[in-house]
Structure formats: C-alpha cells, structure tokens
C-alpha cells in the first residue's frame, strides 16, 4: 500500500511537471500550425527513430544479461528486457531516476537473483553508461559552443559535475574497499548528525552490501574482457540513442546538418540535462532541446521537432513501460491470491 501511494505521488508530480512544461513551451505557439507541421513529417524516419529507441533498451538488456551470466546467475533476454523496462519506467517518474535501480533489484530478487549480484550488474552498466556519455559530451561540447547560451553552459557544467561524481562513486563501490569504507563512515557521521534512527542497522546493511560488491568485483577483475565488451556495447547503445534527433531531422525533410553534427548536439544536451534531479529531467530537456537545436530546425519548426523527438525518445516509452509495469503488477497480485 505504501509503495502504491508513493508511486501515485510520483506520477502526480510527473504529470504536473509535464503540464507545466508543455504550457511553457506551447503558450506562445500556434497549436494548429504545430499540428499541421507534424502531419507533414516522413513516417519512415519516425519509424526508424522508434526502432532506435527500442534498440537502445534491448542493448541495455544484453549488457545486463552478459554481466549476470558471468556472475553465475540464471537469466534470459526476455527477463532482462523486463528488468530494463521496469527500470526505465521507475527512473522516469522518480527524482534523479532514484526509483529505477531499486525496483530492478526487487524484481531480480524475485527471480532468484542475489541482491549483491543484481546490484553489481547494475553498477557496472551504470558505470559504463556514464563513461560513454561523459566521453561523448567532452568531445562534442567544443564543436557546439556556438549553439549554447550562457544558461546552457552553466547547466552543462552542473550536469557534467553531477554525472562525474556519480561515476566516481560507482567505481569506488565496485573496486575500492578502502574508499568505500571511508564513504560509509562519512555517511554514518552525516546520519548521526541529523539524528536519523537505526543508524547502526543502516551501517551494518551498507557494510554487508559492500562485502557482496567486493566479492563479485574480484570475479569481474578476473574477467576484464567483460568490461571491454560492456563498454563497447554501451558505445553502440548510446550512439543509436543519440541518432534519434537526426531521424526526426530527416523526417522534417531537412538536410543541411549531417548525422555526426546532430549526434554531437544530442550528446551535449544529454550531459546538460541528465544530472538535473527532476523526474525524467522533464522541463529542462524540452527547453534545452529548443535552445540547442533552434539553428538546426529553425525557429518555425523547432517546437514541433522537440515534441516529436521527446515523444519518441521518452513519452512514448514511458507509456509503453507504464502499461508493462501495470500488467506485471496485476499478474503478480493474481498469482499471490491463487
């Protein structure tokens, strides 16, 4: 019941953010004109963009399954896709994507995957993801400074700092017991300072999880090729995801920019907005797209392009994964009542 209430609360906040965002974006726009523009897009390129988004999620499942297999866990592609879809939905509707990984671990545990190995698999995937997105961002920003306003520059710096910090914590959690212990001690001091209840139990839990990480990490260190393959798969995954604005660009019958230029802009946009602790980075992503891609799509159609791009890369799949999570939840409750 508590989980349902929390999920409902997150959905309400998520819906309010979407409402505010679309009001701010569309309040000075001619809605009928946007509708007319969207009706003229080439649907074959829209279909390619949707396939790219699906491919992005499938490759994440491939990475997850590969790591779980190396850790000795039994899984298959369909189950891994299930974990990815669940993670996508709960990451989308919770601040700073904080709900995605816990829910994935919960469902993996229900499928007899140990919490330690599930957590490590997610940490490796997240670390690989951060390495690739940050690398793309640092390479791309130099080529796109003329597209960035002063506000976007500051957001980019904040986003890179937050994502770099997250990457450092992931790597420490996996590979450095000494630094991890130091972080746990610091966290305990903070908890005691704010007089949080049951600090000793929380410390024991963190130390127990750390032991699981380190035991599994030792096995990963002995299988370094796994990390290389994971990073390579993530590179393909992110590249496919970053091409979505290009297919949207072609859908509007535009040809002045090439695919590499559009990928570079999307890399900057993602690094700028992904660290913002709002559910799905709603609001900042839409605004950032319109600011960064205004010269690409021109003022007349950038709003339509943003709606189509964001619809394909986010809202459509929030809807799909939301339906999926609902079906899975109903199925589980039915089985429990039998």
Secondary structure, 3 states (H helix, E strand, C coil): CHHHHHHHHHHHHHHHHHHHHHHHHHCCCCHHHHHHHHHCCCHHHHHHHHHHHHHHHHHHHHHHHHHHHHCCCCCCHHHHHHHHHHHHHHHHHCHHHHHHHHHHHHHHHHCCCCHHHHHHHHHHHHHHHHHHHHHHHHHHHCCCHHHCCHHHHHHHHHHHHHHHHHHHHHHHHHHCHHHHHHHHHHHHHHHHHCCCCCHHHHHHHHHHHHHHHHHHHHHHHCCHHHHHHHHHHHHHHHHHHHCHHHHHHHHCCCCCCCHHHHHHHHHHHHHHHCCCCCHHHCCHHHHHHHHHCHHHHCCCCHHHHHHHHHHHHHHHHHHHHHHHHHHHHHHHHHHHHC
